[in-house]
């Protein structure tokens, strides 16, 4: 094994670490829990908000084709994740996979990318949760002052950072604190809460589909693919392809299941079921949902923050009650995303600590609950700060960039390990080698290239600062380099 920047961990040592039943994380999750965790992470603001805007400006009713394309690309990634998760059932997810295949420096970079995906994602979602919560309270006659429900800092390209005259986004801070407290009390409790939230939001989605399917008008579905306006990405097939690049972000989260590998009862069997099962269920729901949404109202009317409300209003006054139910489902959807992403981020820091790349406090588990309580506390406080004081919505594309980077590296890692260690016993094998990993890698790279230059600059700056921490602390305390 190399002991420099590209020192690798052995799979044998990782499996021995995962088998530590006394001091490790508690194995309490079955395939249904893992599938629910995946659904909880996937179905959120992407479905409830992004769908309408994409249909109105890019695809028209053909948004279901964009969903199919995005689902296929994500399936490439999920198959590669499933092979790694069954082979290396460790909480570190893609960070650990990179450690095995490409070495320590790449593992650290992968950890940074996962932080972009998880930490900034649930902080952004918490701000969205706050907005919906304030709106719901207003429906009940309770008005929360803007000074306690808005970010005190806002950013505009013209003026830069300015004070919004608010003090703190209190609802966003409180939801992160509540979820963090529940997660620290045990994975079983967190999984039980997530199961309930998933049942609620999936049930309401099915209710919306059931109520709306009888009101679909064929006139709203014609033309199915609106003619391109002459601008790339505005309808036509270019719009469908660019729409797929946007709605793929509505699928982000299935990879969070891999961070639960060390808490799965039978990871070799259950991890592939959890990831592929949740992705399949969500893809089917997205396609049917998109068809009903664009069939009820013309796609031209859906470029609003609450496209489902527009569709419900189009059903007539007898369905006014459905709007309230949908708002509750949206809150449940966003809550489950915060829960799963917060759990995932705490497990990443937990694993990095065990490798010596972060201080050992991050790797401690609670004596009673067997959860990474210190890591969870730190992640919770970081999320509270981001959600309470900053307009983290501007980091949305950066979050997606981090996720695409992780996805592409995981697919590439499967290719590397197949060639470097072909004789390993793999409980689950990615089919159609090498085409599936290769297509996954190239698809993610293509979508990253389509990102604006400013997002690339933000990614480079974030990675540069993160690598500085590695060279100042992680490289000196690395257990792999010291062994």
DRENVOVO-479044 format. One record per residue (C-alpha): x, y, z; residue number from 0. Coordinates in pm, whole numbers. Example, Ala and Ser with C-alpha at 12.3 -4.5 7.8 and 13.67 -1.06 7.14 Angstrom:
BEGIN
node px=1230, py=-450, pz=780, gudo=0
node px=1367, py=-106, pz=714, gudo=1
//
This chain:
BEGIN
node px=0, py=0, pz=0, gudo=0
node px=121, py=351, pz=-81, gudo=1
node px=167, py=573, pz=225, gudo=2
node px=170, py=913, pz=56, gudo=3
node px=-121, py=1133, pz=-48, gudo=4
node px=-273, py=837, pz=-232, gudo=5
node px=-253, py=585, pz=54, gudo=6
node px=-544, py=340, pz=31, gudo=7
node px=-746, py=150, pz=288, gudo=8
node px=-778, py=-226, pz=250, gudo=9
node px=-1123, py=-376, pz=214, gudo=10
node px=-1034, py=-640, pz=474, gudo=11
node px=-961, py=-374, pz=735, gudo=12
node px=-1287, py=-195, pz=654, gudo=13
node px=-1493, py=-512, pz=692, gudo=14
node px=-1326, py=-581, pz=1027, gudo=15
node px=-1411, py=-227, pz=1139, gudo=16
node px=-1773, py=-270, pz=1031, gudo=17
node px=-1806, py=-592, pz=1233, gudo=18
node px=-1735, py=-415, pz=1564, gudo=19
node px=-2073, py=-471, pz=1728, gudo=20
node px=-1970, py=-344, pz=2072, gudo=21
node px=-1833, py=1, pz=1992, gudo=22
node px=-1974, py=60, pz=1645, gudo=23
node px=-2308, py=194, pz=1530, gudo=24
node px=-2622, py=-6, pz=1609, gudo=25
node px=-2751, py=-227, pz=1326, gudo=26
node px=-3125, py=-164, pz=1339, gudo=27
node px=-3240, py=-88, pz=981, gudo=28
node px=-3411, py=-333, pz=748, gudo=29
node px=-3483, py=-305, pz=373, gudo=30
node px=-3814, py=-122, pz=426, gudo=31
node px=-3647, py=134, pz=656, gudo=32
node px=-3370, py=191, pz=402, gudo=33
node px=-3616, py=227, pz=114, gudo=34
node px=-3818, py=477, pz=319, gudo=35
node px=-3499, py=672, pz=400, gudo=36
node px=-3425, py=693, pz=28, gudo=37
node px=-3776, py=812, pz=-54, gudo=38
node px=-3758, py=1057, pz=236, gudo=39
node px=-3443, py=1213, pz=93, gudo=40
node px=-3558, py=1219, pz=-269, gudo=41
node px=-3913, py=1354, pz=-258, gudo=42
node px=-3898, py=1715, pz=-148, gudo=43
node px=-3879, py=2060, pz=-301, gudo=44
node px=-3772, py=1910, pz=-634, gudo=45
node px=-4111, py=1752, pz=-695, gudo=46
node px=-4326, py=2019, pz=-531, gudo=47
node px=-4157, py=2327, pz=-682, gudo=48
node px=-3914, py=2255, pz=-968, gudo=49
node px=-4155, py=2048, pz=-1177, gudo=50
node px=-4381, py=2340, pz=-1264, gudo=51
node px=-4104, py=2576, pz=-1369, gudo=52
node px=-3937, py=2317, pz=-1592, gudo=53
node px=-4265, py=2232, pz=-1764, gudo=54
node px=-4349, py=2601, pz=-1819, gudo=55
node px=-4013, py=2710, pz=-1960, gudo=56
node px=-3841, py=2402, pz=-2108, gudo=57
node px=-4048, py=2092, pz=-2176, gudo=58
node px=-4422, py=2143, pz=-2168, gudo=59
node px=-4609, py=1814, pz=-2107, gudo=60
node px=-4294, py=1629, pz=-2218, gudo=61
node px=-4155, py=1683, pz=-1870, gudo=62
node px=-4232, py=1316, pz=-1816, gudo=63
node px=-3967, py=1238, pz=-2082, gudo=64
node px=-3719, py=1453, pz=-1888, gudo=65
node px=-3808, py=1254, pz=-1575, gudo=66
node px=-3744, py=928, pz=-1759, gudo=67
node px=-3403, py=1048, pz=-1885, gudo=68
node px=-3304, py=1174, pz=-1541, gudo=69
node px=-3422, py=850, pz=-1382, gudo=70
node px=-3213, py=643, pz=-1625, gudo=71
node px=-2899, py=847, pz=-1549, gudo=72
node px=-2959, py=813, pz=-1175, gudo=73
node px=-3012, py=439, pz=-1218, gudo=74
node px=-2660, py=411, pz=-1362, gudo=75
node px=-2527, py=580, pz=-1050, gudo=76
node px=-2750, py=379, pz=-814, gudo=77
node px=-2628, py=48, pz=-959, gudo=78
node px=-2267, py=153, pz=-895, gudo=79
node px=-2355, py=270, pz=-543, gudo=80
node px=-2527, py=-63, pz=-476, gudo=81
node px=-2213, py=-258, pz=-568, gudo=82
node px=-1996, py=-49, pz=-337, gudo=83
node px=-2248, py=-44, pz=-50, gudo=84
node px=-2283, py=-423, pz=-49, gudo=85
node px=-1908, py=-474, pz=-82, gudo=86
node px=-1803, py=-211, pz=176, gudo=87
node px=-2088, py=-168, pz=431, gudo=88
node px=-1937, py=140, pz=601, gudo=89
node px=-2109, py=464, pz=701, gudo=90
node px=-1866, py=675, pz=497, gudo=91
node px=-2046, py=623, pz=166, gudo=92
node px=-1863, py=762, pz=-139, gudo=93
node px=-1584, py=895, pz=85, gudo=94
node px=-1491, py=540, pz=187, gudo=95
node px=-1527, py=408, pz=-167, gudo=96
node px=-1274, py=666, pz=-288, gudo=97
node px=-1037, py=572, pz=-4, gudo=98
node px=-1033, py=213, pz=-131, gudo=99
node px=-1004, py=286, pz=-502, gudo=100
node px=-818, py=618, pz=-544, gudo=101
node px=-647, py=695, pz=-214, gudo=102
node px=-663, py=936, pz=77, gudo=103
node px=-646, py=1272, pz=-102, gudo=104
node px=-932, py=1177, pz=-333, gudo=105
node px=-1125, py=1045, pz=-32, gudo=106
node px=-1087, py=1381, pz=141, gudo=107
node px=-1204, py=1564, pz=-171, gudo=108
node px=-1500, py=1327, pz=-187, gudo=109
node px=-1580, py=1407, pz=177, gudo=110
node px=-1584, py=1777, pz=86, gudo=111
node px=-1817, py=1713, pz=-207, gudo=112
node px=-2051, py=1513, pz=17, gudo=113
node px=-2054, py=1805, pz=261, gudo=114
node px=-2163, py=2031, pz=-24, gudo=115
node px=-2442, py=1789, pz=-109, gudo=116
node px=-2567, py=1713, pz=242, gudo=117
node px=-2493, py=2010, pz=470, gudo=118
node px=-2587, py=2287, pz=228, gudo=119
node px=-2879, py=2083, pz=98, gudo=120
node px=-3062, py=2040, pz=427, gudo=121
node px=-2979, py=2398, pz=530, gudo=122
node px=-3139, py=2525, pz=210, gudo=123
node px=-3438, py=2296, pz=257, gudo=124
node px=-3477, py=2427, pz=614, gudo=125
node px=-3517, py=2779, pz=474, gudo=126
node px=-3781, py=2649, pz=233, gudo=127
node px=-3952, py=2469, pz=523, gudo=128
node px=-3962, py=2799, pz=710, gudo=129
node px=-4135, py=2972, pz=419, gudo=130
node px=-4407, py=2707, pz=393, gudo=131
node px=-4451, py=2700, pz=772, gudo=132
node px=-4496, py=3079, pz=787, gudo=133
node px=-4751, py=3057, pz=505, gudo=134
node px=-4941, py=2778, pz=681, gudo=135
node px=-4950, py=2972, pz=1009, gudo=136
node px=-5084, py=3273, pz=822, gudo=137
node px=-5373, py=3057, pz=698, gudo=138
node px=-5456, py=2994, pz=1063, gudo=139
node px=-5441, py=3367, pz=1142, gudo=140
node px=-5096, py=3354, pz=1308, gudo=141
node px=-4855, py=3604, pz=1153, gudo=142
node px=-4486, py=3562, pz=1230, gudo=143
node px=-4289, py=3889, pz=1203, gudo=144
node px=-4042, py=3905, pz=914, gudo=145
node px=-3761, py=4003, pz=1153, gudo=146
node px=-3785, py=3649, pz=1297, gudo=147
node px=-3861, py=3455, pz=978, gudo=148
node px=-3615, py=3594, pz=723, gudo=149
node px=-3239, py=3572, pz=680, gudo=150
node px=-3062, py=3884, pz=814, gudo=151
node px=-2815, py=3871, pz=525, gudo=152
node px=-2919, py=3883, pz=160, gudo=153
node px=-2705, py=3888, pz=-151, gudo=154
node px=-2760, py=4060, pz=-486, gudo=155
node px=-2509, py=4085, pz=-771, gudo=156
node px=-2557, py=4462, pz=-780, gudo=157
node px=-2521, py=4549, pz=-410, gudo=158
node px=-2341, py=4242, pz=-273, gudo=159
node px=-2413, py=4146, pz=89, gudo=160
node px=-2665, py=4370, pz=263, gudo=161
node px=-2867, py=4356, pz=587, gudo=162
node px=-3233, py=4270, pz=533, gudo=163
node px=-3335, py=4431, pz=869, gudo=164
node px=-3429, py=4086, pz=997, gudo=165
node px=-3257, py=3923, pz=1295, gudo=166
node px=-3283, py=3549, pz=1234, gudo=167
node px=-3485, py=3291, pz=1043, gudo=168
node px=-3617, py=3134, pz=1362, gudo=169
node px=-3842, py=2859, pz=1215, gudo=170
node px=-3550, py=2730, pz=1003, gudo=171
node px=-3322, py=2724, pz=1307, gudo=172
node px=-3580, py=2545, pz=1522, gudo=173
node px=-3660, py=2271, pz=1269, gudo=174
node px=-3289, py=2188, pz=1231, gudo=175
node px=-3249, py=2183, pz=1611, gudo=176
node px=-3551, py=1956, pz=1658, gudo=177
node px=-3442, py=1712, pz=1386, gudo=178
node px=-3084, py=1713, pz=1517, gudo=179
node px=-3208, py=1628, pz=1865, gudo=180
node px=-3417, py=1338, pz=1735, gudo=181
node px=-3131, py=1201, pz=1523, gudo=182
node px=-2893, py=1207, pz=1822, gudo=183
node px=-3141, py=1001, pz=2027, gudo=184
node px=-3108, py=695, pz=1806, gudo=185
node px=-3132, py=578, pz=1448, gudo=186
node px=-3445, py=374, pz=1524, gudo=187
node px=-3634, py=682, pz=1643, gudo=188
node px=-3516, py=885, pz=1344, gudo=189
node px=-3610, py=605, pz=1104, gudo=190
node px=-3955, py=571, pz=1266, gudo=191
node px=-4020, py=944, pz=1225, gudo=192
node px=-3898, py=931, pz=865, gudo=193
node px=-4128, py=635, pz=792, gudo=194
node px=-4428, py=837, pz=914, gudo=195
node px=-4330, py=1144, pz=709, gudo=196
node px=-4278, py=932, pz=398, gudo=197
node px=-4617, py=764, pz=435, gudo=198
node px=-4784, py=1105, pz=469, gudo=199
node px=-4625, py=1271, pz=169, gudo=200
node px=-4650, py=967, pz=-60, gudo=201
node px=-5013, py=926, pz=48, gudo=202
node px=-5091, py=1288, pz=-39, gudo=203
node px=-4912, py=1257, pz=-376, gudo=204
node px=-5128, py=953, pz=-453, gudo=205
node px=-5434, py=1149, pz=-333, gudo=206
node px=-5349, py=1436, pz=-570, gudo=207
node px=-5302, py=1190, pz=-856, gudo=208
node px=-5626, py=1010, pz=-772, gudo=209
node px=-5828, py=1335, pz=-754, gudo=210
node px=-5670, py=1491, pz=-1059, gudo=211
node px=-5657, py=1200, pz=-1305, gudo=212
node px=-6028, py=1235, pz=-1386, gudo=213
node px=-5976, py=1606, pz=-1469, gudo=214
node px=-5696, py=1558, pz=-1723, gudo=215
node px=-5778, py=1738, pz=-2047, gudo=216
node px=-5622, py=1615, pz=-2370, gudo=217
node px=-5612, py=1979, pz=-2489, gudo=218
node px=-5352, py=2056, pz=-2219, gudo=219
node px=-5129, py=1772, pz=-2342, gudo=220
node px=-5118, py=1896, pz=-2703, gudo=221
node px=-4862, py=1962, pz=-2833, gudo=222
node px=-4685, py=1708, pz=-2616, gudo=223
node px=-4345, py=1850, pz=-2720, gudo=224
node px=-4390, py=2225, pz=-2783, gudo=225
node px=-4197, py=2366, pz=-3077, gudo=226
node px=-3857, py=2511, pz=-2994, gudo=227
node px=-3856, py=2893, pz=-2975, gudo=228
node px=-3525, py=2920, pz=-3156, gudo=229
node px=-3331, py=2934, pz=-2829, gudo=230
node px=-3150, py=2624, pz=-2706, gudo=231
node px=-3331, py=2476, pz=-2408, gudo=232
node px=-3664, py=2648, pz=-2466, gudo=233
node px=-3888, py=2356, pz=-2564, gudo=234
node px=-3826, py=2101, pz=-2837, gudo=235
node px=-3579, py=1819, pz=-2773, gudo=236
node px=-3314, py=2062, pz=-2648, gudo=237
node px=-3563, py=2170, pz=-2382, gudo=238
node px=-3629, py=1808, pz=-2284, gudo=239
node px=-3256, py=1740, pz=-2245, gudo=240
node px=-3190, py=2058, pz=-2050, gudo=241
node px=-3501, py=1987, pz=-1845, gudo=242
node px=-3353, py=1648, pz=-1757, gudo=243
node px=-3044, py=1828, pz=-1631, gudo=244
node px=-3264, py=2033, pz=-1398, gudo=245
node px=-3506, py=1768, pz=-1275, gudo=246
node px=-3222, py=1527, pz=-1202, gudo=247
node px=-3174, py=1738, pz=-890, gudo=248
node px=-3518, py=1623, pz=-780, gudo=249
node px=-3365, py=1272, pz=-756, gudo=250
node px=-3077, py=1372, pz=-529, gudo=251
node px=-3085, py=1189, pz=-198, gudo=252
node px=-3097, py=820, pz=-289, gudo=253
node px=-2723, py=808, pz=-221, gudo=254
node px=-2789, py=906, pz=142, gudo=255
node px=-2900, py=546, pz=195, gudo=256
node px=-2537, py=438, pz=155, gudo=257
node px=-2440, py=636, pz=467, gudo=258
node px=-2664, py=401, pz=668, gudo=259
node px=-2470, py=88, pz=562, gudo=260
node px=-2312, py=43, pz=906, gudo=261
node px=-2657, py=53, pz=1066, gudo=262
node px=-2823, py=-193, pz=827, gudo=263
node px=-2907, py=-538, pz=962, gudo=264
node px=-2794, py=-715, pz=643, gudo=265
node px=-2613, py=-454, pz=431, gudo=266
node px=-2508, py=-695, pz=154, gudo=267
node px=-2872, py=-766, pz=78, gudo=268
node px=-3055, py=-459, pz=208, gudo=269
node px=-2845, py=-172, pz=67, gudo=270
node px=-2914, py=-247, pz=-302, gudo=271
node px=-3284, py=-293, pz=-218, gudo=272
node px=-3297, py=41, pz=-35, gudo=273
node px=-3125, py=246, pz=-306, gudo=274
node px=-3271, py=88, pz=-618, gudo=275
node px=-3614, py=46, pz=-458, gudo=276
node px=-3645, py=409, pz=-349, gudo=277
node px=-3519, py=537, pz=-685, gudo=278
node px=-3763, py=317, pz=-880, gudo=279
node px=-4064, py=416, pz=-667, gudo=280
node px=-3982, py=788, pz=-692, gudo=281
node px=-3925, py=773, pz=-1069, gudo=282
node px=-4267, py=613, pz=-1124, gudo=283
node px=-4435, py=869, pz=-894, gudo=284
node px=-4259, py=1157, pz=-1073, gudo=285
node px=-4372, py=1042, pz=-1418, gudo=286
node px=-4737, py=998, pz=-1315, gudo=287
node px=-4730, py=1322, pz=-1115, gudo=288
node px=-4591, py=1517, pz=-1412, gudo=289
node px=-4858, py=1376, pz=-1644, gudo=290
node px=-5144, py=1467, pz=-1408, gudo=291
node px=-5003, py=1813, pz=-1330, gudo=292
node px=-4966, py=1917, pz=-1697, gudo=293
node px=-5294, py=1746, pz=-1785, gudo=294
node px=-5500, py=1944, pz=-1533, gudo=295
node px=-5373, py=2290, pz=-1632, gudo=296
node px=-5181, py=2429, pz=-1926, gudo=297
node px=-4804, py=2414, pz=-1875, gudo=298
node px=-4791, py=2790, pz=-1946, gudo=299
node px=-4950, py=2856, pz=-1604, gudo=300
node px=-4705, py=2649, pz=-1398, gudo=301
node px=-4407, py=2885, pz=-1371, gudo=302
node px=-4491, py=2971, pz=-1009, gudo=303
node px=-4343, py=2876, pz=-669, gudo=304
node px=-4649, py=2662, pz=-588, gudo=305
node px=-4754, py=2481, pz=-910, gudo=306
node px=-4953, py=2219, pz=-718, gudo=307
node px=-5171, py=2494, pz=-571, gudo=308
node px=-5246, py=2616, pz=-923, gudo=309
node px=-5348, py=2266, pz=-1024, gudo=310
node px=-5566, py=2219, pz=-714, gudo=311
node px=-5740, py=2552, pz=-779, gudo=312
node px=-5814, py=2434, pz=-1133, gudo=313
node px=-6004, py=2135, pz=-993, gudo=314
node px=-6273, py=2368, pz=-862, gudo=315
node px=-6402, py=2489, pz=-522, gudo=316
node px=-6500, py=2138, pz=-412, gudo=317
node px=-6130, py=2057, pz=-379, gudo=318
node px=-6031, py=2357, pz=-163, gudo=319
node px=-5956, py=2117, pz=123, gudo=320
node px=-5691, py=1948, pz=-90, gudo=321
node px=-5476, py=2262, pz=-93, gudo=322
node px=-5440, py=2251, pz=286, gudo=323
node px=-5357, py=1879, pz=276, gudo=324
node px=-5094, py=1937, pz=7, gudo=325
node px=-4928, py=2210, pz=216, gudo=326
node px=-4903, py=1965, pz=506, gudo=327
node px=-4747, py=1708, pz=272, gudo=328
node px=-4492, py=1960, pz=149, gudo=329
node px=-4388, py=2034, pz=508, gudo=330
node px=-4358, py=1661, pz=574, gudo=331
node px=-4156, py=1619, pz=256, gudo=332
node px=-3911, py=1892, pz=345, gudo=333
node px=-3883, py=1767, pz=704, gudo=334
node px=-3785, py=1417, pz=592, gudo=335
node px=-3519, py=1562, pz=358, gudo=336
node px=-3366, py=1757, pz=647, gudo=337
node px=-3370, py=1444, pz=865, gudo=338
node px=-3203, py=1213, pz=614, gudo=339
node px=-2942, py=1463, pz=497, gudo=340
node px=-2850, py=1555, pz=855, gudo=341
node px=-2809, py=1187, pz=940, gudo=342
node px=-2597, py=1133, pz=633, gudo=343
node px=-2363, py=1427, pz=701, gudo=344
node px=-2305, py=1322, pz=1064, gudo=345
node px=-2208, py=970, pz=948, gudo=346
node px=-1960, py=1112, pz=698, gudo=347
node px=-1781, py=1311, pz=970, gudo=348
node px=-1798, py=1005, pz=1199, gudo=349
node px=-1615, py=790, pz=945, gudo=350
node px=-1357, py=1057, pz=859, gudo=351
node px=-1279, py=1088, pz=1230, gudo=352
node px=-1216, py=713, pz=1257, gudo=353
node px=-962, py=752, pz=978, gudo=354
node px=-787, py=1030, pz=1170, gudo=355
node px=-871, py=1298, pz=916, gudo=356
node px=-1096, py=1481, pz=1164, gudo=357
node px=-1055, py=1514, pz=1544, gudo=358
node px=-1143, py=1197, pz=1736, gudo=359
node px=-1442, py=1363, pz=1908, gudo=360
node px=-1633, py=1331, pz=1580, gudo=361
node px=-1599, py=953, pz=1601, gudo=362
node px=-1744, py=909, pz=1950, gudo=363
node px=-2075, py=728, pz=1994, gudo=364
node px=-2329, py=776, pz=2272, gudo=365
node px=-2306, py=500, pz=2533, gudo=366
node px=-2684, py=452, pz=2542, gudo=367
node px=-2809, py=543, pz=2196, gudo=368
node px=-2503, py=426, pz=1995, gudo=369
node px=-2522, py=731, pz=1769, gudo=370
node px=-2239, py=968, pz=1665, gudo=371
node px=-2372, py=1233, pz=1903, gudo=372
node px=-2081, py=1482, pz=1883, gudo=373
node px=-2074, py=1469, pz=1504, gudo=374
node px=-2452, py=1514, pz=1499, gudo=375
node px=-2428, py=1811, pz=1736, gudo=376
node px=-2166, py=1986, pz=1522, gudo=377
node px=-2357, py=1920, pz=1199, gudo=378
node px=-2677, py=2047, pz=1365, gudo=379
node px=-2510, py=2371, pz=1481, gudo=380
node px=-2357, py=2432, pz=1138, gudo=381
node px=-2695, py=2380, pz=974, gudo=382
node px=-2866, py=2612, pz=1224, gudo=383
node px=-2615, py=2887, pz=1146, gudo=384
node px=-2650, py=2850, pz=768, gudo=385
node px=-3030, py=2828, pz=775, gudo=386
node px=-3074, py=3104, pz=1033, gudo=387
node px=-2846, py=3375, pz=898, gudo=388
node px=-2763, py=3319, pz=533, gudo=389
node px=-2963, py=3308, pz=208, gudo=390
node px=-2841, py=2959, pz=134, gudo=391
node px=-3071, py=2929, pz=-167, gudo=392
node px=-2791, py=3088, pz=-373, gudo=393
node px=-2588, py=2773, pz=-298, gudo=394
node px=-2848, py=2544, pz=-455, gudo=395
node px=-2656, py=2487, pz=-776, gudo=396
node px=-2336, py=2441, pz=-580, gudo=397
node px=-2511, py=2165, pz=-385, gudo=398
node px=-2605, py=1997, pz=-711, gudo=399
node px=-2252, py=2039, pz=-845, gudo=400
node px=-2116, py=1859, pz=-540, gudo=401
node px=-2366, py=1576, pz=-587, gudo=402
node px=-2281, py=1533, pz=-955, gudo=403
node px=-1910, py=1526, pz=-869, gudo=404
node px=-1974, py=1251, pz=-611, gudo=405
node px=-2193, py=1050, pz=-849, gudo=406
node px=-1937, py=1060, pz=-1130, gudo=407
node px=-1651, py=960, pz=-900, gudo=408
node px=-1849, py=664, pz=-759, gudo=409
node px=-1917, py=533, pz=-1111, gudo=410
node px=-1551, py=580, pz=-1203, gudo=411
node px=-1447, py=408, pz=-879, gudo=412
node px=-1642, py=94, pz=-972, gudo=413
node px=-1449, py=80, pz=-1300, gudo=414
node px=-1116, py=116, pz=-1118, gudo=415
node px=-1192, py=-154, pz=-860, gudo=416
node px=-1314, py=-400, pz=-1123, gudo=417
node px=-978, py=-376, pz=-1300, gudo=418
node px=-750, py=-353, pz=-996, gudo=419
node px=-923, py=-617, pz=-778, gudo=420
node px=-1133, py=-831, pz=-1012, gudo=421
node px=-1142, py=-1136, pz=-780, gudo=422
node px=-1318, py=-968, pz=-487, gudo=423
node px=-1641, py=-1131, pz=-371, gudo=424
node px=-1912, py=-882, pz=-466, gudo=425
node px=-2255, py=-959, pz=-312, gudo=426
node px=-2407, py=-727, pz=-573, gudo=427
node px=-2250, py=-664, pz=-913, gudo=428
node px=-2323, py=-369, pz=-1140, gudo=429
node px=-2455, py=-527, pz=-1460, gudo=430
node px=-2332, py=-470, pz=-1815, gudo=431
node px=-1977, py=-380, pz=-1727, gudo=432
node px=-1809, py=-153, pz=-1821, gudo=433
node px=-2093, py=33, pz=-1993, gudo=434
node px=-2312, py=121, pz=-1693, gudo=435
node px=-2029, py=285, pz=-1487, gudo=436
node px=-1891, py=451, pz=-1800, gudo=437
node px=-2230, py=596, pz=-1896, gudo=438
node px=-2284, py=713, pz=-1538, gudo=439
node px=-1946, py=888, pz=-1530, gudo=440
node px=-1992, py=1060, pz=-1867, gudo=441
node px=-2353, py=1163, pz=-1793, gudo=442
node px=-2255, py=1334, pz=-1467, gudo=443
node px=-1958, py=1503, pz=-1635, gudo=444
node px=-2186, py=1632, pz=-1912, gudo=445
node px=-2428, py=1787, pz=-1661, gudo=446
node px=-2139, py=1945, pz=-1468, gudo=447
node px=-2005, py=2104, pz=-1788, gudo=448
node px=-2346, py=2265, pz=-1841, gudo=449
node px=-2315, py=2448, pz=-1506, gudo=450
node px=-2233, py=2824, pz=-1515, gudo=451
node px=-1869, py=2933, pz=-1471, gudo=452
node px=-1948, py=3104, pz=-1139, gudo=453
node px=-2054, py=2768, pz=-990, gudo=454
node px=-1725, py=2613, pz=-1101, gudo=455
node px=-1542, py=2900, pz=-932, gudo=456
node px=-1734, py=2847, pz=-606, gudo=457
node px=-1658, py=2474, pz=-621, gudo=458
node px=-1285, py=2536, pz=-670, gudo=459
node px=-1270, py=2786, pz=-382, gudo=460
node px=-1459, py=2552, pz=-146, gudo=461
node px=-1240, py=2257, pz=-240, gudo=462
node px=-926, py=2466, pz=-200, gudo=463
node px=-1019, py=2575, pz=153, gudo=464
node px=-1111, py=2217, pz=241, gudo=465
node px=-780, py=2081, pz=114, gudo=466
node px=-601, py=2339, pz=330, gudo=467
node px=-761, py=2175, pz=636, gudo=468
node px=-640, py=1836, pz=515, gudo=469
node px=-278, py=1949, pz=479, gudo=470
node px=-282, py=2130, pz=815, gudo=471
node px=-451, py=1852, pz=1017, gudo=472
node px=-570, py=1541, pz=833, gudo=473
node px=-242, py=1448, pz=663, gudo=474
node px=-57, py=1457, pz=998, gudo=475
node px=-314, py=1244, pz=1186, gudo=476
node px=-410, py=996, pz=914, gudo=477
node px=-421, py=642, pz=1057, gudo=478
node px=-359, py=485, pz=717, gudo=479
node px=-38, py=687, pz=666, gudo=480
node px=81, py=604, pz=1020, gudo=481
node px=17, py=228, pz=993, gudo=482
//
